[in-house]
Amino acid sequence: MARTYLDDDFLLFSETAKKLFHDTAKDLPIIDYHTHLPPDEVANDKRWENITDLWLGHDHYKWRAMRANGIPESHITGDAAPREKFEAYAETIPNSLRNPLYDWTHLELRRCFGIDTLLSPETADEIWERCNERLSEPDFSAQGLLRKFRVDAVGTTDDPTDTLSHHETVNDSSCPTRTYPTFRPDKAFFVDRPDLLNAWLDQLGDQIETFSDLLGALKARQEYFHERGCRMTDHGMRYALANPCHESEADRILAHARDGQAANPEETDQFGALIMYHVGQWVAEKNWTMQLHLGPRRNPNTRLFEQLGPDSGFDTIGDWPQGESVISFLDSLSEINKLPKTIIYNLNPRDNAVLAAACGSFQEAPIRGKVQFGSGWWFNDTLQGMEDQINTLSSIGLLSHFVGMLTDSRSFLSFPRHEYFRRLLCNTIGQDVEDGKLPNDERLMSNLVGNICYHNARSYFGLPHHTENLLA
């Protein structure tokens, strides 16, 4: 008998999977430890004028799909009216079958708006009106959505120059969700872009002229972040930076950049590698966690990059070798006993086994799963991508210590993606039980699922338990 799309047992294809999801995974709180949620919008309990503002304003996944569907840029990032942009998205969605965007869209409509109608040109008017009516209700706000989805904690992504005042506002308020900053010093690598680097250095600290000055300013900001609850760094790179130059060479590179002379690619990588070598040690000393996001090819479409700027939905999967540089970087810190807890996310699925195995080479007591092969990220945040990540980790490492799903999202509507992941996880484990590949031990399987969905992350990141607030 045919299943009904998005019914209570969506993606659950065995009785064991259904029991695991409904009895264990479904109602656990969420720890979304890596996001790009704007902390000011949490602090100000942001509300939205219309569904386009909330749904399409910053979502690169949707923008890419709309372009692939032939929608003009005026109706994506341009100056078309919000209603017109929404109608263009409604035109796109029926053409996104088997893309995760189709599932995410309808999960968000159901879970956030209580709408079970499929989005299409024919239903666009009805859904536009119903969504906008819901947006006007008192509980539909940034903090209202965090409460609705029982979000225990979120990690934002923050530049070292940020004041973090919005995090303090949230955490001093009645909002039940704790908001944690994440230290992302990527702009310190921009010696190949002196115009950007120099403006940023002038914000970072006074009279930064030498490499030692730069390290001192970054270290001071790390201390500032630590005092305000930060316990993670994040680094976005094409590949791990593992061949540092000498500090005297870094002084020369920085001096030239301060004078407006761009570093070449080799110098840029070596300069960044020296920064990473020091930052990695600081992370270990503070018992933080370091996140490495590896593999994106940024801005490949030159004409549209020049027209629309970065982060407009054109980035793609890079094709660089990853294994050797990751191993060299991890080993450089391990050699001096300063390797921190680390999560490695890769964008090219070709590298799954290489990076999962590299993680296994640097595990060390007393931390369980000290070096993590991270959740399926970006182009791997799909049913196939998440299954591949789970299966690779299961084969090469210990799935039981996996810290689970994150959204990496800028949208407050993305929390149903945790449900999507939990259903997939329960189906994978449940099918293995029914096939006799795993024991039919309800307690053992429930512990596995519950730990991956929530408890491992809380323990790994050292987060206090706020569930009682969420249940109030």
C-alpha positions, 0 to 999 in steps of 0.5 A, a space after each residue: 500500500 502506498 505511503 502518504 507523504 509526510 505522514 507521522 511515519 515519514 522516512 520510517 520504513 520498519 516498526 523498529 524505526 517508528 518506535 525509536 523515533 516516536 519513543 526516543 528521538 522525536 521529543 528530545 530538545 535540540 542543540 544546534 551547535 553551529 548556525 549562522 543565526 543573527 544574534 541581534 535577531 534573537 536578542 530583539 526577538 525579531 518578527 517578520 513582515 511577510 513569509 518572503 522576508 523570513 523564508 527567502 531573505 538569506 537562503 542560498 539553497 532556495 536561491 540556487 533552486 530558483 535559478 535552476 528553475 529559470 527564475 530571473 535574478 530580480 525575483 531572487 535577490 533583486 527588487 521584485 516585490 515580496 509577493 512576486 518572489 514568493 510566487 516565483 518560489 512557489 513556481 520552483 518547488 514542484 520542480 524540486 522533487 527529490 531535492 531535500 528542499 522539497 521536503 524541508 519546505 513542506 516540513 517547515 510549512 507543517 511544523 512552523 505554520 500548521 499548513 499541510 497543503 503542497 506549495 505550487 502556483 495553484 496554492 501560492 495565494 492560499 499559503 501566502 495568506 495563511 503564513 502571513 496570518 500566522 506571522 502576526 500571532 504573538 508567539 511567532 517571533 525569533 524567540 517564539 520559534 526557539 521555544 516552539 522547537 525546544 532549542 536548548 542551545 544555539 551556537 552562532 558564528 562570530 567575528 573576533 571584532 564582535 562585541 557579543 552584546 546581543 548574546 549577553 542580552 539573550 542569556 540575561 533574558 527569559 529566553 529559554 535558549 542559551 546562545 553561545 558565540 563561536 570565534 571565527 578568525 578567518 579574516 586574519 588570513 586575508 593577506 591576499 586582500 589587503 583592502 579587506 584585511 587592513 580595515 579589519 585589523 584597524 577594528 581588531 586592535 591598535 597598531 597591528 604591524 607585526 605578526 606578534 601584534 596580530 597574535 596578541 590582538 587575536 588572543 585578547 579577543 579569544 579571552 574576551 569571547 571566553 569570558 562571555 561563554 564562547 567554547 568553540 572556534 570555526 574555520 572555513 577553508 579550501 583545505 587544512 593549512 598545514 605548512 606554516 612559514 617562520 614568524 619572520 616571514 609572516 612579518 614580511 607578508 603582513 608588512 607588505 599587506 599593510 602597505 597594500 601589496 597582496 600576498 601570493 597564494 603560497 604566502 597566503 596559505 603559509 601565513 594562515 597556517 601559522 595562525 592556525 598553529 597558534 589558534 589550535 593551541 589556544 583552543 586546547 588550552 581553553 578546552 574549547 572545540 575547533 571546527 574545520 569546514 573544508 572544501 568549498 570553492 568560493 565565487 566560481 561565477 566571476 560575472 555574477 560574483 562581480 554583480 552580486 558579491 559573495 555569499 549569493 548562492 554560487 559557491 560549489 564543491 572544491 576538488 582539492 586533496 584533503 587527507 595529507 593536509 588534515 593529517 599534517 595539521 592535526 599531527 603538528 598540534 598532537 606532537 606538542 600535546 596541544 590538539 583540541 577537541 576537533 570536528 571536521 566537516 568535508 564538502 566533497 563526499 569523495 573524501 568521507 573515508 579519508 577524513 573519517 579515518 584521519 579522525 580515528 588516528 588522533 583519538 585520545 582518552 579521556 575524551 570520547 570521540 575527541 576528533 569528530 567526523 562531522 555531520 553531512 554539511 551543505 551539499 551533503 545535507 541530504 538524505 544520501 549525504 547524511 546516510 553516507 556520513 553515518 555509514 562511513 563513521 559507523 564503518 571506520 569509527 564509533 557512531 555511538 559518540 557522534 555529536 549529531 546534526 546541526 543546521 548551519 543555517 541563517 533561518 529560524 525556520 530550519 529547525 525541522 531539519 533536526 527532525 529530518 535527520 532524526 527520522 533518517 537516523 532511526 530508520 537506519 538503525 531500525 532497519 539494521 535491527 530488523 535485518 539482524 545486523 544489530 541486536 533487537 535490544 530496545 534499551 541499547 538502540 534507544 540509548 544510541 539514538 538518544 545520545 546522537 540526537 542530544 546527549 552527546 553534544 551536551 556532554 562534548 561541548 560541556 553545556 549546562 542542562 537547560 531542558 527544565 526551562 524548555 519544559 516550563 
